[in-house]
Amino acid sequence: MFEDITKVILLSDMDGTLLNSEKQITAADRKAIEHFMSLGGKFTVATGRTIQSFRQYLDMIELKMPVIMYNGAAIHDFVSEETLYTHPLPSEAKTLAMKIFDAMPETGGEVLKTDGTYVFSNTDYQQLHTRICNIEPYYEELSEIEDGGWLKVLFSLAPEDVSYMEVLVRQMGLDKTVDFVRSSDIFLEMLPKGVSKGSALNEYRRLKGMEGYTFVSIGDFDNDIEMIREADLGACPSNAEHSVKNVADLVLTKSCDEGAVAELIGEIICRCTND
């Protein structure tokens, strides 16, 4: 599996994994990634971010491989500027989102499409997300956002209200049509049924030229679990949620602030050398 480092692709989550608590890449991780790539290894990320919001990170690290985006609903190549894969929400997504918003009108919310982010409820939590993403969204009423091409809907609210919303969508039976996943303590996302970073990893394997690659993944939160399961080697930093640690093949000793990605790269290089 690790016979040839040039046939290894490392997929990293962003927040809490590749990015430290200051939203930066540590010097240790940056140096390790550069070394890994100099040996022929392939590095990229899997993120919930949109095409637009991810552009600010392109100067932080060179990415030659396609990126998993929207928590698995798309794969985009920033080299060719092609979106290689999308799996949008079903046509009834607006109706489902409106049911949730009617039941919890104090929640913040946005609809994410390939052409941008559409904010329909600009609460303090939503404004926090907009600042994190460093984007200029469109502002529209939920009912006015054009149908089609919805890749995900993000609800932003207090941690205790996220738990309530999770119960609510199950009670309403909405989880039978779409999936819901936490991407942080204050974000709950509506995604197409069966879509995750893990399903996108499997789509990645089908991309032209990806035959025969070994996939290694690393992540820290619930929305990374399926990616960790689907990888040939799934890892998590020491700061990962317990739910993630329970499914990871490798729980690293370092956190995102201490160079967890660098530790994983050291493990990959060691396995390639030994094999």
Secondary structure in CASP SS format (residue, H / E / C, confidence):
PFRMAT SS
TARGET T0000
AUTHOR 0000-0000-0000
METHOD secondary structure of the structure
MODEL  1
M C 1.00
F C 1.00
E C 1.00
D C 1.00
I H 1.00
T H 1.00
K H 1.00
V E 1.00
I E 1.00
L E 1.00
L E 1.00
S E 1.00
D C 1.00
M C 1.00
D E 1.00
G C 1.00
T C 1.00
L C 1.00
L E 1.00
N C 1.00
S C 1.00
E C 1.00
K C 1.00
Q C 1.00
I C 1.00
T C 1.00
A H 1.00
A H 1.00
D H 1.00
R H 1.00
K H 1.00
A H 1.00
I H 1.00
E H 1.00
H H 1.00
F H 1.00
M H 1.00
S H 1.00
L C 1.00
G C 1.00
G C 1.00
K E 1.00
F E 1.00
T E 1.00
V E 1.00
A E 1.00
T C 1.00
G C 1.00
R C 1.00
T C 1.00
I H 1.00
Q H 1.00
S H 1.00
F H 1.00
R H 1.00
Q H 1.00
Y H 1.00
L C 1.00
D C 1.00
M C 1.00
I C 1.00
E C 1.00
L C 1.00
K C 1.00
M C 1.00
P C 1.00
V E 1.00
I E 1.00
M E 1.00
Y H 1.00
N H 1.00
G H 1.00
A C 1.00
A E 1.00
I E 1.00
H E 1.00
D E 1.00
F C 1.00
V C 1.00
S C 1.00
E C 1.00
E E 1.00
T E 1.00
L E 1.00
Y E 1.00
T E 1.00
H C 1.00
P C 1.00
L C 1.00
P C 1.00
S C 1.00
E C 1.00
A H 1.00
K H 1.00
T H 1.00
L H 1.00
A H 1.00
M H 1.00
K H 1.00
I H 1.00
F H 1.00
D H 1.00
A H 1.00
M C 1.00
P C 1.00
E C 1.00
T C 1.00
G E 1.00
G E 1.00
E E 1.00
V E 1.00
L E 1.00
K E 1.00
T C 1.00
D C 1.00
G E 1.00
T E 1.00
Y E 1.00
V E 1.00
F E 1.00
S E 1.00
N C 1.00
T C 1.00
D H 1.00
Y H 1.00
Q H 1.00
Q H 1.00
L H 1.00
H H 1.00
T H 1.00
R H 1.00
I H 1.00
C H 1.00
N C 1.00
I C 1.00
E C 1.00
P C 1.00
Y E 1.00
Y E 1.00
E C 1.00
E C 1.00
L H 1.00
S H 1.00
E H 1.00
I C 1.00
E C 1.00
D C 1.00
G C 1.00
G C 1.00
W C 1.00
L C 1.00
K E 1.00
V E 1.00
L E 1.00
F E 1.00
S E 1.00
L C 1.00
A C 1.00
P H 1.00
E H 1.00
D H 1.00
V H 1.00
S H 1.00
Y H 1.00
M H 1.00
E H 1.00
V H 1.00
L H 1.00
V H 1.00
R H 1.00
Q H 1.00
M C 1.00
G C 1.00
L H 1.00
D H 1.00
K H 1.00
T C 1.00
V E 1.00
D E 1.00
F E 1.00
V E 1.00
R E 1.00
S E 1.00
S E 1.00
D C 1.00
I C 1.00
F E 1.00
L E 1.00
E E 1.00
M E 1.00
L E 1.00
P E 1.00
K C 1.00
G C 1.00
V C 1.00
S C 1.00
K H 1.00
G H 1.00
S H 1.00
A H 1.00
L H 1.00
N H 1.00
E H 1.00
Y H 1.00
R H 1.00
R C 1.00
L C 1.00
K C 1.00
G C 1.00
M C 1.00
E C 1.00
G C 1.00
Y C 1.00
T E 1.00
F E 1.00
V E 1.00
S E 1.00
I E 1.00
G C 1.00
D C 1.00
F C 1.00
D H 1.00
N H 1.00
D H 1.00
I H 1.00
E H 1.00
M H 1.00
I H 1.00
R H 1.00
E H 1.00
A C 1.00
D C 1.00
L E 1.00
G E 1.00
A E 1.00
C E 1.00
P C 1.00
S C 1.00
N C 1.00
A C 1.00
E C 1.00
H H 1.00
S H 1.00
V H 1.00
K H 1.00
N C 1.00
V C 1.00
A C 1.00
D C 1.00
L E 1.00
V E 1.00
L C 1.00
T C 1.00
K C 1.00
S C 1.00
C C 1.00
D C 1.00
E C 1.00
G C 1.00
A H 1.00
V H 1.00
A H 1.00
E H 1.00
L H 1.00
I H 1.00
G H 1.00
E H 1.00
I H 1.00
I H 1.00
C H 1.00
R H 1.00
C H 1.00
T H 1.00
N H 1.00
D C 1.00
END
